[in-house]
Amino acid sequence: MKTIRTLILLFGFIAGIQTIGLSQCKTFTKNDCKPKLDPYIYNGQLNSAVLNEGDFAELMLTFYSNQDYRIMVCAAGELGKVVFRLVDTEGQVVFTNEDHGMIDYWDFRTKSTQQLVIEVSVPESTKEGELAKSGCVSILVGFLDNQ
């Protein structure tokens, strides 16, 4: 019985830590990332996660024809500059920030409706013996009102 109670408390503690991390990530996104979309209108989808050095994440999104978009990949400062790429369904790289001075956004206009995968990779630390850092990484999408 004591073991079961200990396991329940441990599970509750771990779940609480994750909730705190996601809450902090939401606040980071709202305060630090969302303002950088201006003058684009935030689409309202929150795509964020706490990532560690060396982690990789991807997200598939649909972009509609004749629309202007801004993709913003915003990472907590302790993670350094993250790499992001947009890849089409054929696996062709449409954009990578490595070719553009590691900027954290890309503005583009679509000619046709298409799905793109946004791939994000957090660099690993080059310092030996240092603990891996973690932090929030958010992917935001904004669009211009073309009416």
C-alpha positions as a printed NumPy array, in Angstrom:
array([[  0.   ,   0.   ,   0.   ],
       [  2.839,   2.379,   0.849],
       [  4.458,   1.618,  -2.527],
       [  1.25 ,   2.455,  -4.384],
       [  0.92 ,   5.743,  -2.508],
       [  4.557,   6.589,  -3.318],
       [  4.01 ,   5.814,  -7.012],
       [  0.875,   7.975,  -7.113],
       [  2.711,  10.885,  -5.478],
       [  5.652,  10.481,  -7.87 ],
       [  3.329,  10.417, -10.877],
       [  1.514,  13.507,  -9.6  ],
       [  4.816,  15.331,  -9.097],
       [  6.007,  14.523, -12.632],
       [  2.667,  15.571, -14.141],
       [  2.813,  18.819, -12.15 ],
       [  6.297,  19.625, -13.444],
       [  5.147,  19.108, -17.039],
       [  2.119,  21.346, -16.479],
       [  4.325,  24.086, -15.03 ],
       [  6.693,  23.779, -18.02 ],
       [  3.855,  24.08 , -20.532],
       [  2.364,  27.001, -18.623],
       [  5.697,  28.818, -18.695],
       [  5.972,  28.017, -22.404],
       [  2.543,  29.525, -23.055],
       [  3.516,  32.702, -21.188],
       [  6.844,  32.886, -23.071],
       [  5.022,  32.524, -26.39 ],
       [  2.426,  35.171, -25.531],
       [  4.92 ,  37.736, -24.2  ],
       [  8.068,  37.161, -26.279],
       [  7.   ,  35.575, -29.567],
       [  3.524,  36.733, -30.546],
       [  4.474,  40.463, -30.742],
       [  7.108,  39.612, -33.376],
       [  4.361,  38.542, -35.799],
       [  3.25 ,  42.158, -36.241],
       [  1.873,  43.283, -38.738],
       [  0.712,  39.722, -39.47 ],
       [ -2.416,  38.408, -37.737],
       [ -1.795,  35.47 , -35.412],
       [ -3.798,  32.423, -36.557],
       [ -4.516,  31.42 , -32.934],
       [ -2.836,  28.009, -33.025],
       [ -0.328,  27.521, -30.222],
       [  2.369,  25.074, -31.305],
       [  5.011,  24.986, -28.598],
       [  7.024,  22.48 , -26.624],
       [  9.829,  22.341, -24.12 ],
       [ 12.819,  20.963, -26.037],
       [ 16.313,  19.942, -24.966],
       [ 19.59 ,  20.553, -26.725],
       [ 19.872,  18.113, -29.626],
       [ 16.079,  17.652, -29.954],
       [ 14.226,  17.675, -33.28 ],
       [ 10.531,  18.408, -33.842],
       [  8.306,  18.754, -36.858],
       [  4.861,  20.112, -37.544],
       [  2.736,  19.784, -40.684],
       [  0.575,  22.774, -41.597],
       [ -1.667,  23.715, -44.501],
       [ -1.144,  27.032, -46.282],
       [ -3.849,  28.389, -48.571],
       [ -3.427,  29.876, -52.052],
       [ -2.833,  33.58 , -52.638],
       [ -2.208,  34.287, -48.957],
       [  0.728,  36.078, -47.323],
       [  2.209,  34.264, -44.327],
       [  4.857,  34.722, -41.663],
       [  6.312,  31.635, -39.998],
       [  7.943,  32.489, -36.656],
       [ 10.117,  30.011, -34.785],
       [ 10.816,  31.492, -31.395],
       [ 13.145,  29.784, -28.912],
       [ 14.145,  30.557, -25.337],
       [ 17.508,  32.318, -25.198],
       [ 19.306,  29.514, -23.363],
       [ 18.838,  27.245, -26.416],
       [ 20.73 ,  29.553, -28.761],
       [ 19.769,  29.854, -32.415],
       [ 17.561,  26.993, -33.567],
       [ 17.52 ,  25.754, -37.142],
       [ 14.203,  25.599, -38.949],
       [ 13.297,  24.415, -42.418],
       [ 10.121,  24.227, -44.435],
       [  9.839,  21.073, -46.514],
       [  7.133,  20.23 , -49.064],
       [  5.357,  16.88 , -49.298],
       [  7.947,  15.709, -51.856],
       [ 10.74 ,  16.25 , -49.338],
       [ 12.137,  19.328, -51.115],
       [ 13.463,  22.084, -48.852],
       [ 11.46 ,  25.246, -49.559],
       [ 13.282,  27.404, -46.983],
       [ 15.944,  27.057, -44.307],
       [ 17.065,  29.807, -41.958],
       [ 20.633,  28.481, -42.203],
       [ 20.814,  30.183, -45.608],
       [ 19.534,  33.473, -44.172],
       [ 21.675,  34.279, -41.126],
       [ 19.627,  32.097, -38.737],
       [ 16.675,  34.516, -38.75 ],
       [ 13.698,  33.405, -36.67 ],
       [ 10.955,  34.089, -39.228],
       [ 10.154,  33.797, -42.917],
       [  7.587,  35.78 , -44.894],
       [  6.162,  34.231, -48.052],
       [  3.165,  34.173, -50.383],
       [  1.613,  30.944, -51.575],
       [  0.594,  30.429, -55.189],
       [ -1.441,  27.314, -54.444],
       [ -2.821,  25.557, -51.393],
       [ -0.168,  23.218, -50.028],
       [  0.983,  21.345, -46.974],
       [  4.433,  22.081, -45.609],
       [  6.354,  20.469, -42.788],
       [  8.203,  22.802, -40.433],
       [ 11.258,  21.042, -39.019],
       [ 12.977,  22.523, -35.969],
       [ 16.282,  21.336, -34.532],
       [ 17.924,  22.619, -31.364],
       [ 21.734,  22.667, -31.501],
       [ 23.702,  20.535, -29.065],
       [ 26.072,  22.176, -26.627],
       [ 29.708,  22.25 , -27.669],
       [ 30.904,  22.458, -24.065],
       [ 31.837,  19.093, -22.594],
       [ 30.602,  18.23 , -19.137],
       [ 27.848,  20.841, -19.256],
       [ 24.304,  19.756, -18.455],
       [ 21.913,  19.803, -21.404],
       [ 19.771,  22.918, -21.455],
       [ 16.075,  22.928, -22.176],
       [ 13.632,  25.655, -23.075],
       [ 10.49 ,  26.574, -24.894],
       [ 10.333,  26.519, -28.684],
       [  7.216,  27.932, -30.348],
       [  6.078,  27.858, -33.954],
       [  3.651,  30.642, -34.782],
       [  1.862,  31.366, -38.041],
       [  0.566,  34.767, -39.023],
       [ -1.23 ,  35.954, -42.136],
       [ -2.019,  39.297, -43.737],
       [ -5.591,  40.383, -44.239],
       [ -5.605,  40.757, -48.041],
       [ -9.134,  42.13 , -48.296]])
